Amino acid sequence: MARYFIRTAWEQMWRYLAQTILVLLGVGMGIANIILLMSMTDMGRRQTLGLLEQFGARVLIITPYVDLSAGPTALFSQANSSGHLPMSVYQALQESPNVSADPDTGIKQVSAMLPLTAHVSGPLANRFTTVAGATAQVQKFGGFKLSSGRWITLSEEQQQAHVAVLGYALAQDLFGSLNDLTSGNKTVRIRGDDFAVIGTLEHRPATGMEEDDSRVFIPLSTAQKLFGFNGVQGILTRYRQDLGEDEATKLVKADIARALPAGEDIDDTVSVFTIHEATHLMDNTLGIFRTVLLGVASIALIVAGIGIMNVMLIRVLRRRMEIGLRRAVGATTRSIVGQFIVESAVQSLLGAALGLLLGAGLLAVFAYIAHWGFYIGPRTLGIAVSFGALVGVAFGAYPAWMAGRVDPIRSLRYEQ
């Protein structure tokens, strides 16, 4: 019986080919929307996780206070209005016995950044972008790879040197070519001061937040003087190998608390959290976005489902004689209903297959343009296929019920 239903569904699809094509396109576009929107979120998550993993093991993130238990909207508001960390916190971590030293240089593994915005001018263009004050350790923590030249040194940081490392895209915009940029005679202008270009970064895929390719990095002390800031926005530090995560967090917080001005409570000023906590927070935030995007994409499937219902109702009317003959020779209501539900489900599943191919193709194009790794998660595939089948069954149920109620005698007279 199942084989007969499927064969009949295939025959009816060819019989009403124009209607079938419209139904397949409708369902396919809805499924492609789900694939694209959910997979883009997953790919952004994987890119960000890759960036976090570049920090390596035993890393603590120190920021101005944010409530990690708050919702994403409240969290973003806190992050935008929380200001900066005082330099005393950065200096305390540089002297902390709980912070690991770099095995190559012996310098404490503490990295600080102060991202600000300004116009950056070169021979060919003027760009408004992020000017990031950075320390010598930022390159190792951030995993920045140089295509030419070198990174900011500790001595340049101490001397407030006017040197700059350009992101890949920014260097191309300002100079048109990456050749000989670090030869010693190339400069960019930031807030009226000239900065010698000492390095250019390799192309770095975007993480969904801001492209590092468009940034310019200058010594932290230089940025503080240039912009009139005496603080940092965030600090990364690697704790000693013999410490556990919880113990290290507790000890580092104690070091920070001693560095704060008198009367200032660390719990109201500074947040210290681990890579795992940052990942958990990101998953919670992306989970909300994913749910919203799934709801938006489902609208297209609902529209496609209405199309399926209309097509199946038309087929019920056109096939009243067939239904009546089957009823007259003993076909049950259940078999009639089952036949039309199978026909609807087959069309919906074929539309879902078309949507998977279309969505995967468009996603591959997006991944190529954005330089992201292509990825479609099994959960996304499961949701897409399940939604496709559900649309066919749900919106084919009413036409199938109508077919099951057809009176054989009246249907034969109707056709005559």
C-alpha positions as CSV (number, residue, x, y, z in Angstrom):
1,M,0.0,0.0,0.0
2,A,2.8,2.4,0.9
3,R,4.5,1.7,-2.5
4,Y,1.3,2.3,-4.3
5,F,0.7,5.6,-2.5
6,I,4.3,6.8,-3.3
7,R,3.9,5.7,-7.0
8,T,0.6,7.5,-7.2
9,A,2.1,10.7,-5.6
10,W,4.9,10.6,-8.2
11,E,2.4,10.2,-11.1
12,Q,0.2,13.1,-9.8
13,M,3.2,15.3,-9.5
14,W,4.1,14.8,-13.2
15,R,0.4,15.2,-14.1
16,Y,0.2,18.6,-12.5
17,L,3.8,19.6,-13.2
18,A,3.3,23.4,-13.1
19,Q,1.7,23.2,-9.7
20,T,4.3,20.8,-8.4
21,I,7.1,23.1,-9.5
22,L,5.6,26.0,-7.6
23,V,5.1,23.9,-4.5
24,L,8.7,22.6,-4.6
25,L,10.1,26.1,-5.0
26,G,8.0,27.4,-2.1
27,V,9.1,24.7,0.3
28,G,12.6,24.8,-1.1
29,M,12.9,28.5,-0.4
30,G,11.6,28.1,3.1
31,I,14.1,25.3,3.9
32,A,16.9,27.2,2.3
33,N,16.1,30.1,4.6
34,I,16.4,27.8,7.6
35,I,19.7,26.4,6.4
36,L,21.2,29.8,5.6
37,L,20.2,31.7,8.8
38,M,20.9,28.9,11.3
39,S,24.1,27.8,9.6
40,M,25.4,31.4,9.5
41,T,24.9,31.6,13.2
42,D,26.7,28.3,13.7
43,M,29.6,29.3,11.4
44,G,29.9,32.6,13.3
45,R,30.1,30.7,16.6
46,R,32.8,28.4,15.2
47,Q,34.8,31.4,14.0
48,T,34.6,33.0,17.4
49,L,35.4,29.8,19.2
50,G,38.5,29.5,17.0
51,L,39.5,33.0,18.1
52,L,39.0,32.1,21.7
53,E,41.0,28.9,21.3
54,Q,43.9,31.0,20.0
55,F,44.2,32.5,23.4
56,G,45.4,29.0,24.6
57,A,44.9,27.4,27.9
58,R,44.8,28.9,31.4
59,V,43.5,32.3,30.3
60,L,41.5,34.7,32.3
61,I,39.5,37.6,30.8
62,I,39.3,40.8,32.8
63,T,36.9,43.5,31.8
64,P,35.0,46.4,33.4
65,Y,32.1,44.9,35.5
66,V,29.4,43.1,33.6
67,D,26.6,40.9,35.1
68,L,27.1,37.5,33.4
69,S,23.8,36.3,34.6
70,A,21.9,39.1,32.8
71,G,20.3,38.6,29.5
72,P,22.1,39.5,26.2
73,T,20.4,42.9,25.8
74,A,21.3,44.0,29.4
75,L,24.8,42.6,28.9
76,F,25.4,44.6,25.8
77,S,24.2,47.8,27.5
78,Q,26.5,47.1,30.5
79,A,29.5,46.5,28.1
80,N,28.8,49.8,26.2
81,S,28.5,51.9,29.3
82,S,31.0,50.3,31.7
83,G,34.0,52.5,30.9
84,H,37.6,51.3,31.2
85,L,39.8,49.5,33.7
86,P,42.4,51.6,35.6
87,M,46.0,51.1,34.7
88,S,46.7,50.0,38.3
89,V,44.9,46.7,37.5
90,Y,47.1,46.1,34.5
91,Q,50.3,46.9,36.5
92,A,49.2,44.7,39.4
93,L,48.8,41.7,37.1
94,Q,52.3,42.4,35.6
95,E,53.7,42.0,39.1
96,S,51.4,39.2,40.3
97,P,53.1,36.0,41.4
98,N,50.0,34.1,40.1
99,V,50.5,35.1,36.5
100,S,52.7,32.9,34.3
101,A,55.8,34.2,32.7
102,D,56.6,33.8,29.0
103,P,59.1,30.9,28.6
104,D,60.9,32.7,25.8
105,T,61.3,36.2,27.2
106,G,60.5,35.8,30.9
107,I,57.9,38.7,30.7
108,K,54.6,38.2,32.5
109,Q,51.9,37.0,30.1
110,V,49.5,39.9,30.5
111,S,47.9,41.5,27.4
112,A,45.9,44.7,27.4
113,M,44.0,46.6,24.7
114,L,42.4,50.0,24.3
115,P,40.3,50.0,21.1
116,L,39.2,53.5,20.1
117,T,38.0,55.1,16.8
118,A,39.6,57.7,14.6
119,H,40.4,58.6,11.0
120,V,43.5,57.0,9.6
121,S,45.0,58.6,6.5
122,G,47.4,57.2,3.9
123,P,48.5,58.2,0.4
124,L,45.4,56.8,-1.3
125,A,42.6,57.0,1.3
126,N,41.2,58.2,4.6
127,R,39.4,55.6,6.7
128,F,37.4,55.9,9.9
129,T,38.3,52.7,11.8
130,T,39.4,51.2,15.0
131,V,42.8,52.4,16.4
132,A,43.7,49.7,19.0
133,G,46.3,50.5,21.6
134,A,48.1,47.2,22.2
135,T,50.9,45.8,24.3
136,A,53.7,43.6,23.1
137,Q,51.9,40.5,24.3
138,V,48.7,41.1,22.3
139,Q,50.1,39.4,19.2
140,K,50.6,36.1,21.0
141,F,47.3,36.1,22.8
142,G,45.3,37.2,19.7
143,G,47.1,34.9,17.3
144,F,47.9,37.7,14.9
145,K,50.2,36.6,12.0
146,L,52.3,39.1,10.2
147,S,52.6,39.1,6.4
148,S,55.6,41.6,6.6
149,G,57.5,43.5,9.2
150,R,57.2,43.0,13.0
151,W,54.9,43.6,16.0
152,I,55.1,46.4,18.6
153,T,58.0,45.8,21.1
154,L,58.1,46.4,24.8
155,S,60.6,49.3,24.4
156,E,58.3,51.0,21.9
157,E,55.4,50.7,24.3
158,Q,57.6,52.2,27.1
159,Q,58.8,55.0,24.9
160,Q,55.3,55.9,23.5
161,A,56.7,55.3,20.0
162,H,54.7,56.4,17.0
163,V,54.7,53.1,15.2
164,A,51.7,51.2,13.7
165,V,50.8,47.7,12.5
166,L,48.1,47.7,9.8
167,G,45.4,45.2,9.2
168,Y,45.4,43.5,5.8
169,A,42.4,45.4,4.3
170,L,43.3,48.7,5.8
171,A,46.9,48.5,4.3
172,Q,45.4,47.8,0.9
173,D,43.0,50.7,1.2
174,L,45.6,53.2,2.3
175,F,48.5,52.2,0.1
176,G,47.0,50.1,-2.7
177,S,49.7,47.4,-2.3
178,L,51.4,45.6,0.5
179,N,54.8,45.7,-1.1
180,D,57.6,47.6,0.7
181,L,55.2,49.0,3.4
182,T,57.6,48.2,6.2
183,S,60.8,49.5,4.5
184,G,60.9,52.4,6.9
185,N,59.6,55.3,4.9
186,K,55.8,54.6,4.9
187,T,53.6,56.4,7.4
188,V,50.0,56.8,8.3
189,R,48.4,59.8,10.0
190,I,46.2,59.5,13.1
191,R,44.8,62.5,14.9
192,G,47.4,64.8,13.3
193,D,50.4,62.6,14.1
194,D,52.5,60.5,11.8
195,F,53.1,56.8,12.6
196,A,55.7,54.7,10.9
197,V,54.4,51.4,9.5
198,I,56.4,48.6,11.0
199,G,54.2,45.6,10.1
200,T,51.2,44.4,8.2
201,L,48.9,41.5,9.2
202,E,47.9,38.5,7.2
203,H,44.3,38.3,6.1
204,R,42.2,37.3,9.1
205,P,38.6,36.0,8.7
206,A,35.9,38.1,10.4
207,T,34.4,36.7,13.6
208,G,31.0,38.3,13.2
209,M,31.9,41.2,15.4
210,E,34.6,43.4,13.8
211,E,37.2,42.6,11.2
212,D,40.7,42.8,12.4
213,D,41.7,43.4,8.8
214,S,40.4,47.0,9.1
215,R,42.2,47.9,12.3
216,V,45.5,49.6,13.0
217,F,47.5,48.7,16.1
218,I,49.7,51.2,17.9
219,P,51.5,51.0,21.3
220,L,49.1,51.1,24.3
221,S,50.9,54.0,25.9
222,T,50.9,56.0,22.7
223,A,47.1,55.5,22.3
224,Q,46.5,56.6,25.8
225,K,48.4,59.8,25.3
226,L,47.0,60.4,21.8
227,F,43.3,60.0,23.0
228,G,43.7,61.3,26.5
229,F,42.8,57.9,28.2
230,N,44.4,56.5,31.3
231,G,43.1,53.0,31.3
232,V,42.4,49.9,29.2
233,Q,39.2,48.2,28.0
234,G,40.2,44.6,28.5
235,I,43.0,42.4,29.8
236,L,44.0,38.8,29.1
237,T,46.3,37.0,31.5
238,R,47.6,33.5,31.7
239,Y,47.8,32.0,35.2
240,R,50.4,29.6,36.5
241,Q,50.3,26.0,35.4
242,D,50.1,24.7,38.9
243,L,46.9,26.5,39.7
244,G,43.4,25.3,39.0
245,E,40.8,27.4,37.2
246,D,38.8,28.3,40.3
247,E,41.9,28.9,42.5
248,A,43.5,31.1,39.8
249,T,40.4,33.2,39.4
250,K,40.2,33.7,43.2
251,L,43.9,34.6,43.5
252,V,43.9,37.0,40.5
253,K,40.8,38.7,41.8
254,A,42.6,39.2,45.1
255,D,45.6,40.8,43.3
256,I,43.2,43.1,41.4
257,A,41.4,44.1,44.6
258,R,44.6,45.3,46.2
259,A,45.3,47.5,43.2
260,L,42.0,49.3,43.2
261,P,41.6,52.7,44.8
262,A,40.6,52.7,48.5
263,G,36.9,52.2,49.0
264,E,36.3,50.7,45.5
265,D,34.9,47.2,45.6
266,I,36.1,44.7,43.0
267,D,32.7,43.1,42.6
268,D,31.3,46.5,41.5
269,T,34.3,47.4,39.3
270,V,35.9,44.4,37.6
271,S,34.7,41.1,36.1
272,V,37.1,38.1,35.9
273,F,35.9,35.1,33.9
274,T,37.3,32.2,32.1
275,I,37.2,31.1,28.4
276,H,34.6,28.5,29.3
277,E,32.3,31.2,30.9
278,A,32.8,33.4,27.8
279,T,31.8,30.5,25.6
280,H,28.8,29.7,27.7
281,L,27.7,33.3,27.5
282,M,28.1,33.4,23.7
283,D,26.1,30.2,23.3
284,N,23.2,31.6,25.4
285,T,23.2,34.8,23.3
286,L,23.4,32.9,20.0
287,G,20.7,30.5,21.2
288,I,18.3,33.5,21.4
289,F,19.3,34.8,18.0
290,R,18.9,31.3,16.5
291,T,15.4,30.9,17.8
292,V,14.4,34.3,16.4
293,L,15.9,33.5,13.0
294,L,14.2,30.1,13.0
295,G,10.9,31.8,13.6
296,V,11.5,34.3,10.8
297,A,12.5,31.5,8.4
298,S,9.4,29.5,9.4
299,I,7.1,32.2,7.9
300,A,8.3,31.2,4.4
301,L,7.4,27.6,5.2
302,I,4.0,28.5,6.4
303,V,3.4,30.4,3.1
304,A,4.6,27.3,1.2
305,G,2.3,25.1,3.3
306,I,-0.7,27.2,2.3
307,G,0.4,26.6,-1.3
308,I,0.4,22.9,-0.7
309,M,-3.0,23.0,0.8
310,N,-4.4,24.9,-2.1
311,V,-2.8,22.5,-4.6
312,M,-4.1,19.4,-2.8
313,L,-7.7,20.9,-2.5
314,I,-7.7,21.4,-6.3
315,R,-6.5,17.9,-6.8
316,V,-9.3,16.5,-4.6
317,L,-11.9,18.4,-6.7
318,R,-10.3,17.2,-9.9
319,R,-10.1,13.6,-8.8
320,R,-13.5,13.1,-7.3
321,M,-14.4,10.4,-9.8
322,E,-11.2,8.5,-8.9
323,I,-11.9,8.8,-5.2
324,G,-15.5,7.7,-5.7
325,L,-14.5,4.7,-7.7
326,R,-12.1,3.6,-5.1
327,R,-14.7,4.1,-2.4
328,A,-17.2,2.1,-4.4
329,V,-14.9,-0.9,-4.7
330,G,-14.2,-0.9,-1.0
331,A,-11.5,1.6,-0.2
332,T,-11.7,2.8,3.4
333,T,-11.7,6.4,4.5
334,R,-8.3,5.7,6.2
335,S,-6.7,4.6,2.9
336,I,-8.1,7.6,1.0
337,V,-6.8,10.0,3.7
338,G,-3.5,8.2,3.8
339,Q,-3.0,8.5,0.1
340,F,-3.4,12.2,0.0
341,I,-1.3,12.8,3.1
342,V,1.5,10.7,1.5
343,E,1.2,12.7,-1.7
344,S,1.5,16.0,0.2
345,A,4.4,14.7,2.3
346,V,6.3,13.4,-0.8
347,Q,6.1,16.9,-2.4
348,S,7.1,18.6,0.8
349,L,10.1,16.3,1.3
350,L,11.2,16.8,-2.3
351,G,10.9,20.5,-1.7
352,A,13.0,20.1,1.4
353,A,15.7,18.3,-0.6
354,L,15.7,21.1,-3.1
355,G,16.0,23.6,-0.3
356,L,18.9,21.7,1.2
357,L,20.8,21.9,-2.1
358,L,19.9,25.5,-2.6
359,G,20.7,26.5,1.0
360,A,24.1,24.6,0.9
361,G,25.0,26.2,-2.3
362,L,24.2,29.8,-1.2
363,L,26.0,29.0,2.2
364,A,29.1,27.9,0.3
365,V,29.1,31.2,-1.6
366,F,28.7,33.2,1.6
367,A,31.5,31.2,3.3
368,Y,33.8,31.8,0.4
369,I,33.1,35.6,0.4
370,A,33.4,35.9,4.2
371,H,36.4,33.5,4.3
372,W,34.6,31.4,6.9
373,G,34.8,27.7,7.2
374,F,31.7,26.0,5.5
375,Y,29.6,24.2,8.1
376,I,26.0,22.8,8.3
377,G,25.3,21.2,11.6
378,P,23.4,18.0,12.0
379,R,20.9,19.8,14.2
380,T,20.2,22.3,11.4
381,L,19.7,19.4,8.9
382,G,17.4,17.7,11.3
383,I,15.3,20.8,11.8
384,A,15.1,21.5,8.1
385,V,14.0,18.0,7.1
386,S,11.6,17.8,10.0
387,F,10.0,21.1,9.2
388,G,9.7,20.0,5.5
389,A,7.9,16.8,6.5
390,L,5.7,18.6,9.0
391,V,4.6,21.2,6.5
392,G,3.5,18.4,4.1
393,V,1.6,16.5,6.8
394,A,0.1,19.5,8.6
395,F,-1.1,21.4,5.5
396,G,-2.1,18.2,3.6
397,A,-4.3,17.0,6.4
398,Y,-7.3,19.1,5.6
399,P,-7.4,18.2,1.9
400,A,-6.9,14.6,2.8
401,W,-9.8,14.8,5.2
402,M,-12.0,16.4,2.5
403,A,-11.0,13.5,0.2
404,G,-12.0,11.0,2.8
405,R,-15.5,12.5,3.1
406,V,-16.3,12.2,-0.6
407,D,-19.5,10.4,-1.2
408,P,-19.0,7.8,-4.0
409,I,-22.4,8.2,-5.6
410,R,-22.4,12.0,-5.6
411,S,-18.8,12.0,-6.9
412,L,-19.7,9.8,-9.9
413,R,-22.7,12.1,-10.7
414,Y,-20.5,15.1,-10.3
415,E,-18.1,13.9,-12.9
416,Q,-20.9,12.9,-15.3
